Amino acid sequence: MPRFYPEPEFSHASPSKIGVLLVNLGSPDAPTAKAVRPYLKQFLSDPRVVEIPRPIWWLILNGIILNIRPKKSAAKYASIWTKDGSPLRVWTEKQAKLVKGALGEQFKGELVVDYAMRYGNPSIEAQILKMKAQNCQHLVVVPMYPQYAASTSASVFDEVARVLQKTRFQPALRMVAPFYDEAAYIDALAQSVREHWQRNGRGDHLLMSFHGVPRYTLDKGDPYHCHAYKTGRLLAEALQLEKGQYTVAFQSRFGKAEWLKPYTTDMLHQLAKQQLGQLDVICPGFVADCLETLEEIAMEGRDDYQAAGGQKYAFIPCLNDHPAWISGLSGLISRELTSWLTNGKSTRNDKTLLEQRDIAARSLGLQK
């Protein structure tokens, strides 16, 4: 196998472009055990996701988990699958198209906007090679995780780096920073909550459920816990909520180790005992609805809450294609592009630079 990917055909007269790649977690290709198994294997084999020593984890993963969990997970995916496929993939693809439309007028034909999944399809590798074939010599990668965690944001960087290590002509690279406290992101969340209140009435309490990670990651310096709490505080301030009117909690525990607390399931039971008229629940750590929001929170969370004696339970959808979010996301990306672009026109595509490149190519006998 060649050490490097083959390079696409290059033309000196072809202006270079900037690739913008939105990257989300991923999902299987179908809600079946057969499709879920390779997805889970890729996901759970990532040392960023599971930090157990590799030999021990290999035995657990291949001997137990991959023989039991695919069927159970497939049933969960089937409960939220749409006619167009996985909700996460559907929403992320739509976000990419809307961002392309939002930035297209500003940057004309200089941008190529697409999406990838860290696990599953379309892969980061396939999308970067696709962008290189379109002469993208600059690449902006947008990990679609508002709060930084080594198991999410860093894993995206790892995979991008792995692909570029096998690339002969590497594009210039930028990674969009975590946006957990960006005003545009907080404002979009606040707008979505207010609109939910207008449609469904305002609940008596707002539960903000973030994806959980093992406690040891916090002890080792992962900032996710702090990022999540700051997002929660800023959203509460934007909604003018007092401390007793909202709660931050963490979902999706796996295994017997301690994870970040308080656990969402525990908080649902505690809040149910308060006999609230309505509990509103939002997942600010996800920018697109997926298995963890639609099945774990909207379905299982409601059942847990009501089984514990709670009354009305209202799930607030993720930002998905909310106009305020698409505008905010486009603004974050546009900010990353400013030094690569001048007055809305790429300096790399300047006529003078093209002419100079052609002269240099002719002098080397590369172009007639």
C-alpha positions as CSV (number, residue, x, y, z in Angstrom):
1,M,0.0,0.0,0.0
2,P,1.4,3.4,-1.0
3,R,2.5,5.6,1.9
4,F,0.7,8.7,0.6
5,Y,-2.7,9.2,-1.2
6,P,-2.4,9.8,-4.9
7,E,-2.6,13.6,-5.6
8,P,-5.4,14.9,-7.8
9,E,-4.4,16.4,-11.2
10,F,-3.2,19.9,-10.7
11,S,-3.6,22.9,-12.9
12,H,-1.6,26.1,-12.3
13,A,-4.4,28.2,-13.8
14,S,-7.1,26.8,-11.5
15,P,-7.7,29.1,-8.5
16,S,-7.5,27.4,-5.1
17,K,-10.5,27.2,-2.8
18,I,-11.1,27.0,0.9
19,G,-12.8,23.9,2.3
20,V,-15.1,24.2,5.3
21,L,-15.8,20.8,6.9
22,L,-18.4,20.4,9.6
23,V,-17.7,17.3,11.7
24,N,-20.2,15.6,14.0
25,L,-20.0,12.4,16.0
26,G,-21.6,10.0,13.5
27,S,-24.2,7.2,13.4
28,P,-24.6,3.8,11.7
29,D,-25.7,3.5,8.1
30,A,-28.9,1.7,9.1
31,P,-30.8,0.9,12.3
32,T,-29.8,-2.7,12.2
33,A,-27.4,-4.8,14.3
34,K,-25.3,-5.5,11.2
35,A,-24.8,-1.8,10.6
36,V,-24.4,-0.8,14.2
37,R,-21.7,-3.3,15.0
38,P,-18.9,-1.8,12.7
39,Y,-20.0,1.7,13.8
40,L,-19.7,0.8,17.5
41,K,-16.4,-1.0,16.9
42,Q,-14.9,2.1,15.3
43,F,-16.3,4.4,18.0
44,L,-15.3,2.3,21.0
45,S,-11.9,1.5,19.6
46,D,-10.9,5.1,19.7
47,P,-8.4,5.6,22.6
48,R,-9.8,9.1,23.1
49,V,-13.2,7.6,23.9
50,V,-12.1,4.7,26.1
51,E,-8.8,5.1,28.0
52,I,-8.7,1.6,29.4
53,P,-5.4,-0.2,28.6
54,R,-5.7,-1.5,25.0
55,P,-5.2,-5.3,25.6
56,I,-7.8,-5.4,28.4
57,W,-10.3,-3.2,26.5
58,W,-9.8,-5.3,23.3
59,L,-11.0,-8.4,25.1
60,I,-14.0,-6.6,26.7
61,L,-15.0,-4.9,23.4
62,N,-14.6,-7.8,21.1
63,G,-15.6,-10.6,23.5
64,I,-18.6,-9.0,25.2
65,I,-19.8,-5.6,24.0
66,L,-19.8,-6.2,20.3
67,N,-21.7,-9.4,20.8
68,I,-24.4,-7.9,23.0
69,R,-24.8,-4.2,22.4
70,P,-25.4,-3.9,18.6
71,K,-28.8,-5.5,18.8
72,K,-29.9,-3.3,21.7
73,S,-28.5,-0.1,20.1
74,A,-30.1,-1.0,16.8
75,A,-33.6,-1.0,18.4
76,K,-32.9,2.4,19.9
77,Y,-31.8,3.8,16.5
78,A,-34.9,2.3,14.9
79,S,-37.1,4.2,17.3
80,I,-35.8,7.6,16.0
81,W,-34.8,6.8,12.4
82,T,-36.4,8.9,9.7
83,K,-37.3,8.2,6.1
84,D,-34.2,10.2,5.1
85,G,-31.9,8.3,7.5
86,S,-30.2,9.1,10.8
87,P,-31.4,12.4,12.3
88,L,-27.9,13.4,13.2
89,R,-26.7,12.9,9.6
90,V,-29.8,14.5,8.2
91,W,-29.5,17.6,10.4
92,T,-25.7,18.0,9.9
93,E,-26.1,17.7,6.1
94,K,-28.8,20.4,6.2
95,Q,-26.6,22.6,8.4
96,A,-23.8,22.3,5.9
97,K,-26.1,23.3,3.0
98,L,-27.5,26.3,4.9
99,V,-24.0,27.5,6.0
100,K,-22.9,27.2,2.3
101,G,-25.9,29.4,1.4
102,A,-25.2,31.9,4.1
103,L,-21.5,32.2,3.2
104,G,-21.9,31.8,-0.5
105,E,-22.9,35.3,-1.2
106,Q,-20.1,36.8,0.9
107,F,-17.3,34.6,-0.5
108,K,-18.8,33.7,-4.0
109,G,-17.3,30.6,-5.4
110,E,-14.2,30.4,-3.2
111,L,-15.7,28.1,-0.5
112,V,-16.5,24.4,-0.6
113,V,-18.7,23.5,2.4
114,D,-19.4,19.9,3.3
115,Y,-19.8,17.7,6.4
116,A,-18.3,14.5,7.8
117,M,-18.8,12.1,10.6
118,R,-16.0,11.2,13.0
119,Y,-17.3,7.6,13.1
120,G,-19.3,6.1,10.2
121,N,-20.1,7.8,6.9
122,P,-19.3,10.1,5.2
123,S,-15.8,9.8,6.8
124,I,-13.4,12.6,7.5
125,E,-10.9,10.9,5.2
126,A,-13.3,10.7,2.3
127,Q,-14.4,14.3,2.6
128,I,-10.9,15.8,2.9
129,L,-9.8,13.9,-0.2
130,K,-12.9,15.1,-2.0
131,M,-12.1,18.7,-1.1
132,K,-8.5,18.2,-2.3
133,A,-9.9,17.0,-5.6
134,Q,-11.7,20.4,-5.8
135,N,-8.4,22.2,-5.2
136,C,-9.0,23.2,-1.6
137,Q,-5.6,24.3,-0.5
138,H,-6.9,25.7,2.8
139,L,-9.2,23.8,5.2
140,V,-11.3,24.9,8.1
141,V,-12.5,22.1,10.3
142,V,-15.5,22.8,12.5
143,P,-15.9,20.2,15.3
144,M,-19.7,20.5,16.0
145,Y,-19.2,20.2,19.8
146,P,-19.8,23.4,21.7
147,Q,-17.9,22.2,24.8
148,Y,-14.4,20.8,24.4
149,A,-13.7,17.2,25.4
150,A,-10.8,15.1,24.5
151,S,-13.2,12.3,23.5
152,T,-14.9,14.5,21.0
153,S,-13.0,17.6,19.8
154,A,-9.5,16.1,20.2
155,S,-10.6,13.0,18.4
156,V,-11.6,15.0,15.4
157,F,-8.2,16.6,15.3
158,D,-6.5,13.2,15.7
159,E,-8.4,11.9,12.6
160,V,-7.7,15.0,10.5
161,A,-4.0,14.7,11.4
162,R,-4.0,11.0,10.5
163,V,-5.4,11.9,7.1
164,L,-3.0,14.7,6.5
165,Q,0.0,12.5,7.5
166,K,-0.8,10.4,4.5
167,T,-1.2,13.5,2.2
168,R,1.7,14.7,0.1
169,F,0.4,18.2,-0.6
170,Q,-1.3,19.2,2.6
171,P,-3.8,22.1,2.8
172,A,-3.3,24.8,5.3
173,L,-5.4,23.9,8.4
174,R,-7.5,25.6,11.0
175,M,-9.7,24.1,13.7
176,V,-12.6,26.2,15.0
177,A,-12.3,26.5,18.7
178,P,-15.0,25.3,21.1
179,F,-17.9,27.9,21.2
180,Y,-19.4,27.0,24.5
181,D,-19.5,30.7,25.6
182,E,-19.9,32.4,22.2
183,A,-22.6,35.0,22.2
184,A,-24.1,33.7,18.9
185,Y,-24.4,30.2,20.3
186,I,-25.9,31.3,23.6
187,D,-28.3,33.7,21.8
188,A,-29.5,30.9,19.5
189,L,-30.1,28.6,22.5
190,A,-32.0,31.3,24.3
191,Q,-34.2,32.0,21.2
192,S,-35.0,28.3,20.8
193,V,-36.1,28.1,24.5
194,R,-38.3,31.3,24.2
195,E,-39.9,30.0,21.0
196,H,-40.6,26.7,22.8
197,W,-42.2,28.6,25.7
198,Q,-44.4,30.6,23.3
199,R,-45.7,27.4,21.6
200,N,-46.0,25.2,24.7
201,G,-46.1,27.4,27.7
202,R,-43.3,28.1,30.1
203,G,-42.3,25.2,32.4
204,D,-41.6,25.5,36.1
205,H,-38.0,24.4,35.8
206,L,-35.4,24.0,33.0
207,L,-33.2,21.0,33.1
208,M,-30.0,21.3,30.9
209,S,-28.7,17.9,30.1
210,F,-25.2,17.6,28.7
211,H,-23.5,14.5,27.5
212,G,-21.6,12.8,30.2
213,V,-17.9,11.8,30.4
214,P,-16.0,9.8,33.0
215,R,-15.0,11.7,36.1
216,Y,-11.3,10.9,35.7
217,T,-11.2,13.1,32.6
218,L,-12.0,16.1,34.8
219,D,-9.3,15.0,37.3
220,K,-6.8,14.8,34.4
221,G,-7.5,18.3,33.1
222,D,-10.3,17.9,30.6
223,P,-12.2,21.3,30.6
224,Y,-15.6,19.8,29.5
225,H,-17.1,20.0,33.0
226,C,-16.3,23.7,33.3
227,H,-17.4,24.4,29.7
228,A,-20.8,22.8,30.3
229,Y,-21.4,24.7,33.5
230,K,-20.5,28.0,31.9
231,T,-22.8,27.3,29.0
232,G,-25.6,26.6,31.5
233,R,-24.9,29.7,33.5
234,L,-24.8,32.0,30.4
235,L,-28.0,30.4,29.0
236,A,-29.7,30.9,32.4
237,E,-28.6,34.6,32.4
238,A,-29.9,35.1,28.9
239,L,-33.3,33.7,29.9
240,Q,-33.2,35.6,33.2
241,L,-33.5,32.5,35.3
242,E,-32.6,32.4,39.0
243,K,-30.5,29.5,40.4
244,G,-33.4,27.5,41.6
245,Q,-35.1,27.7,38.2
246,Y,-32.6,25.6,36.3
247,T,-30.3,22.6,36.8
248,V,-27.3,21.3,34.9
249,A,-26.9,17.6,34.7
250,F,-25.0,14.9,32.7
251,Q,-26.4,11.9,30.8
252,S,-25.2,8.8,28.9
253,R,-23.3,6.9,31.5
254,F,-21.5,3.7,30.5
255,G,-19.9,1.1,32.7
256,K,-19.4,1.1,36.5
257,A,-16.9,4.0,36.7
258,E,-18.0,7.3,38.2
259,W,-19.0,9.9,35.6
260,L,-19.6,13.7,35.9
261,K,-22.4,14.5,38.3
262,P,-25.2,15.2,38.9
263,Y,-26.6,12.4,36.7
264,T,-29.6,13.4,34.5
265,T,-31.5,10.3,35.6
266,D,-31.1,11.2,39.3
267,M,-32.2,14.8,38.7
268,L,-35.3,13.6,36.8
269,H,-36.3,11.6,39.9
270,Q,-35.6,14.5,42.3
271,L,-37.5,17.0,40.1
272,A,-40.4,14.5,39.8
273,K,-40.8,14.6,43.5
274,Q,-41.3,18.4,43.5
275,Q,-44.6,17.9,41.6
276,L,-43.8,20.6,39.0
277,G,-46.5,21.6,36.6
278,Q,-44.1,21.2,33.7
279,L,-40.5,20.3,33.3
280,D,-38.6,21.7,30.3
281,V,-35.5,19.8,29.2
282,I,-32.9,21.0,26.7
283,C,-29.6,19.4,25.6
284,P,-27.2,22.4,24.9
285,G,-24.2,20.1,24.3
286,F,-25.7,18.9,21.0
287,V,-26.3,21.2,18.0
288,A,-28.3,18.5,16.1
289,D,-30.8,16.1,17.4
290,C,-29.5,12.5,17.6
291,L,-30.0,9.2,19.5
292,E,-28.9,10.8,22.8
293,T,-31.5,13.6,22.5
294,L,-34.4,12.0,20.7
295,E,-34.3,8.6,22.3
296,E,-32.4,9.0,25.6
297,I,-33.9,12.3,26.7
298,A,-37.1,12.9,24.8
299,M,-38.3,9.3,25.2
300,E,-36.5,7.5,28.1
301,G,-36.2,10.7,30.1
302,R,-39.9,11.4,29.8
303,D,-40.7,7.8,30.9
304,D,-38.3,7.9,33.8
305,Y,-39.7,11.3,35.0
306,Q,-43.3,10.3,34.8
307,A,-42.7,6.9,36.3
308,A,-41.2,8.7,39.3
309,G,-44.3,10.8,39.7
310,G,-43.6,13.8,37.5
311,Q,-46.3,15.4,35.4
312,K,-45.9,17.3,32.1
313,Y,-42.5,16.8,30.4
314,A,-41.4,19.0,27.5
315,F,-38.3,18.3,25.4
316,I,-36.9,21.3,23.6
317,P,-35.3,20.2,20.3
318,C,-31.7,20.9,19.5
319,L,-30.7,24.0,17.4
320,N,-30.8,21.9,14.1
321,D,-31.6,24.4,11.3
322,H,-32.7,27.3,13.6
323,P,-32.0,30.5,11.6
324,A,-30.2,32.1,14.6
325,W,-27.9,29.1,14.9
326,I,-27.1,28.9,11.2
327,S,-26.4,32.7,11.3
328,G,-24.2,32.2,14.4
329,L,-22.3,29.2,13.0
330,S,-21.7,31.0,9.7
331,G,-20.3,34.0,11.7
332,L,-17.9,31.7,13.6
333,I,-16.6,30.3,10.3
334,S,-16.4,33.6,8.6
335,R,-14.2,34.9,11.5
336,E,-11.8,32.1,10.8
337,L,-11.6,33.0,7.2
338,T,-10.8,36.7,7.5
339,S,-7.0,36.4,7.3
340,W,-7.3,34.2,4.3
341,L,-9.6,36.6,2.5
342,T,-9.3,40.3,1.8
343,N,-12.3,42.5,1.1
344,G,-14.3,39.4,0.3
345,K,-11.8,38.3,-2.3
346,S,-9.2,35.6,-1.8
347,T,-5.6,37.0,-2.1
348,R,-4.6,33.6,-3.4
349,N,-6.9,34.1,-6.4
350,D,-5.6,37.5,-7.2
351,K,-4.9,37.9,-11.0
352,T,-1.3,39.1,-10.3
353,L,-0.5,36.1,-8.2
354,L,-1.9,33.8,-10.9
355,E,0.2,35.5,-13.5
356,Q,3.3,35.2,-11.3
357,R,2.6,31.5,-10.7
358,D,2.2,30.9,-14.5
359,I,5.6,32.7,-15.2
360,A,7.3,30.6,-12.6
361,A,5.8,27.4,-14.0
362,R,6.9,28.3,-17.6
363,S,10.4,29.1,-16.3
364,L,10.6,25.5,-14.9
365,G,9.2,24.0,-18.1
366,L,6.1,22.9,-16.3
367,Q,3.7,24.9,-18.4
368,K,3.7,26.2,-22.0
